[in-house]
Amino acid sequence: MDRPSTAAPAEPTDVGGPAVAAPARTATPVESRQRMRDGTELFLRTWQPDPELFPEPAGSLLLVHGLAEHCGRYQHVAELLCGLGLRVRAYDQRGHGASGGPRMVAEHPDVFVEDLTEIHDAAVGQWRELPFLLGHSMGGLVAARFATARVRPIRALVLSSPALALRLSAPMLALHRMLLTLVPRLRVPNPIDARYLSHDAAVVAQYRADPLVQGTISAGVLETFVRGMAQAQTDAPMLEAPMLMLVAGDDRIVDPAGSRRFFDNAPPDLRDALWFDTGYHEIFNEAQPLRGEVLAALTGWLRKHLQPQAA
């Protein structure tokens, strides 16, 4: 496959070399639940780095998954991050996976950002440090909104195939508005076509067979995208943490043009991006060798930002 190209229109930005994390043991996450203010319980997984390699963790990272999936699909990513000395916490978003809440329903457009705020506050209270924040697809939108609205400070932001633009026709938007007005909780078939998640056939088959992957969506959830994307684009100049964008150039699930627009409006001194021109949406699950290139770019950038700041 093609080597990645930078998203910047100017000279490529150095996001770290092909450094990879130290080999991580197979990590078994600690499972727990956290009750949100409205009473909904979210399912959490927390991975810890090997204490023999890292007597003290190098930092912490919060991971936010994408639409219809769940955080259990990120075991390999969490183990890679633990190999950098990071403790990792991920959660199933409300209405997803093993978390509570009506399936694929959002009571208001900010509900997923509010949930991330509570997850963030609990992690900071427990670990007494600012976390890195990594979001994929819908989780990337949630993470981008969280960071650009300056809801809480973070150490750095990583966006993987973020849902910052969708290909929605005028008739589709009109139907959405009608459903939002009349039946915002009505679930209709999820438009995600699993064929375009990855070039790895095994990944596609596992996704289709996963009982925790949701097959529906509601107008209320779609509204979190419609409003959230516009707000994130408007707020992009407000970003105040270092950011890495990992973008699938052949994404058929979200429109990668939204990533370019967001990148262009983010502060130049804080932004790094890599475009993987032939990649499908789930770049962490792409066929090799592209998957390895993406994960090496991620770990190289994180390694650089784990270094102590010069005095």
CORVENFEN-V980797 format. One record per residue. N is the residue number from 0. RES is the residue in one letter. SS is DSSP state (hx for helix, st for strand, lp for the rest). OMEGA is omega as a letter, one per 30 degrees, with the letter a starting at -180 (999 if undefined). Layout:
n:res:ss:omega
N:RES:SS:OMEGA
N:RES:SS:OMEGA
//
This chain:
n:res:ss:omega
0:M:lp:a
1:D:lp:l
2:R:lp:a
3:P:lp:l
4:S:st:a
5:T:st:l
6:A:lp:a
7:A:lp:l
8:P:lp:l
9:A:lp:a
10:E:lp:l
11:P:lp:l
12:T:lp:l
13:D:lp:l
14:V:lp:a
15:G:lp:a
16:G:lp:a
17:P:lp:a
18:A:lp:l
19:V:lp:l
20:A:lp:l
21:A:lp:l
22:P:lp:a
23:A:lp:l
24:R:lp:l
25:T:lp:a
26:A:lp:l
27:T:lp:a
28:P:lp:l
29:V:st:a
30:E:st:a
31:S:st:l
32:R:st:l
33:Q:st:a
34:R:st:l
35:M:lp:a
36:R:lp:a
37:D:lp:l
38:G:lp:l
39:T:lp:l
40:E:st:l
41:L:st:l
42:F:st:a
43:L:st:l
44:R:st:l
45:T:st:l
46:W:st:l
47:Q:lp:l
48:P:lp:l
49:D:lp:a
50:P:lp:l
51:E:lp:l
52:L:lp:a
53:F:lp:l
54:P:lp:l
55:E:lp:l
56:P:lp:l
57:A:lp:a
58:G:st:a
59:S:st:a
60:L:st:l
61:L:st:a
62:L:st:a
63:V:st:a
64:H:lp:a
65:G:lp:a
66:L:lp:l
67:A:lp:a
68:E:lp:a
69:H:lp:a
70:C:hx:l
71:G:hx:l
72:R:hx:a
73:Y:hx:l
74:Q:hx:a
75:H:hx:l
76:V:hx:l
77:A:hx:l
78:E:hx:l
79:L:hx:a
80:L:hx:l
81:C:hx:l
82:G:lp:l
83:L:lp:a
84:G:lp:a
85:L:st:l
86:R:st:a
87:V:st:l
88:R:st:l
89:A:st:a
90:Y:st:l
91:D:lp:l
92:Q:lp:a
93:R:lp:a
94:G:lp:a
95:H:lp:l
96:G:lp:a
97:A:lp:l
98:S:lp:l
99:G:lp:a
100:G:lp:l
101:P:lp:a
102:R:lp:l
103:M:lp:l
104:V:lp:l
105:A:lp:a
106:E:lp:l
107:H:lp:a
108:P:lp:a
109:D:lp:a
110:V:hx:a
111:F:hx:l
112:V:hx:l
113:E:hx:l
114:D:hx:l
115:L:hx:l
116:T:hx:l
117:E:hx:l
118:I:hx:l
119:H:hx:a
120:D:hx:l
121:A:hx:l
122:A:hx:l
123:V:hx:l
124:G:hx:a
125:Q:hx:a
126:W:hx:l
127:R:lp:l
128:E:lp:l
129:L:lp:a
130:P:lp:l
131:F:st:l
132:L:st:l
133:L:st:l
134:G:st:l
135:H:st:l
136:S:lp:l
137:M:hx:l
138:G:hx:l
139:G:hx:l
140:L:hx:l
141:V:hx:a
142:A:hx:l
143:A:hx:l
144:R:hx:l
145:F:hx:a
146:A:hx:a
147:T:hx:l
148:A:lp:a
149:R:lp:l
150:V:lp:l
151:R:lp:l
152:P:lp:l
153:I:lp:a
154:R:lp:l
155:A:st:a
156:L:st:l
157:V:st:l
158:L:st:l
159:S:st:a
160:S:lp:a
161:P:lp:l
162:A:lp:a
163:L:lp:l
164:A:lp:l
165:L:lp:l
166:R:lp:a
167:L:lp:l
168:S:lp:l
169:A:hx:l
170:P:hx:l
171:M:hx:l
172:L:hx:l
173:A:hx:l
174:L:hx:l
175:H:hx:a
176:R:hx:l
177:M:hx:l
178:L:hx:l
179:L:hx:a
180:T:hx:a
181:L:hx:a
182:V:lp:a
183:P:lp:a
184:R:lp:l
185:L:lp:a
186:R:st:l
187:V:st:a
188:P:st:l
189:N:lp:a
190:P:lp:a
191:I:lp:l
192:D:lp:a
193:A:hx:l
194:R:hx:a
195:Y:hx:l
196:L:lp:a
197:S:lp:l
198:H:lp:l
199:D:lp:a
200:A:hx:l
201:A:hx:l
202:V:hx:a
203:V:hx:a
204:A:hx:l
205:Q:hx:l
206:Y:hx:a
207:R:hx:a
208:A:hx:a
209:D:lp:a
210:P:lp:a
211:L:lp:l
212:V:lp:a
213:Q:lp:a
214:G:lp:a
215:T:st:l
216:I:st:l
217:S:st:l
218:A:hx:l
219:G:hx:l
220:V:hx:l
221:L:hx:l
222:E:hx:l
223:T:hx:l
224:F:hx:a
225:V:hx:l
226:R:hx:a
227:G:hx:l
228:M:hx:l
229:A:hx:a
230:Q:hx:l
231:A:hx:l
232:Q:hx:l
233:T:hx:a
234:D:hx:a
235:A:hx:l
236:P:hx:a
237:M:hx:l
238:L:lp:l
239:E:lp:l
240:A:lp:l
241:P:st:a
242:M:st:l
243:L:st:l
244:M:st:l
245:L:st:a
246:V:st:l
247:A:st:a
248:G:lp:a
249:D:lp:a
250:D:lp:l
251:R:lp:a
252:I:lp:l
253:V:lp:a
254:D:lp:a
255:P:lp:l
256:A:hx:l
257:G:hx:l
258:S:hx:l
259:R:hx:a
260:R:hx:l
261:F:hx:l
262:F:hx:a
263:D:hx:a
264:N:hx:l
265:A:lp:l
266:P:lp:a
267:P:lp:a
268:D:lp:a
269:L:lp:a
270:R:st:l
271:D:st:l
272:A:st:l
273:L:st:l
274:W:st:l
275:F:st:a
276:D:lp:a
277:T:lp:a
278:G:lp:l
279:Y:lp:a
280:H:lp:a
281:E:lp:a
282:I:hx:l
283:F:hx:a
284:N:hx:a
285:E:lp:l
286:A:lp:l
287:Q:lp:g
288:P:lp:a
289:L:hx:a
290:R:hx:l
291:G:hx:l
292:E:hx:l
293:V:hx:a
294:L:hx:l
295:A:hx:l
296:A:hx:l
297:L:hx:a
298:T:hx:l
299:G:hx:l
300:W:hx:l
301:L:hx:l
302:R:hx:l
303:K:hx:a
304:H:hx:l
305:L:hx:a
306:Q:lp:l
307:P:lp:l
308:Q:lp:l
309:A:lp:a
310:A:lp:999
//
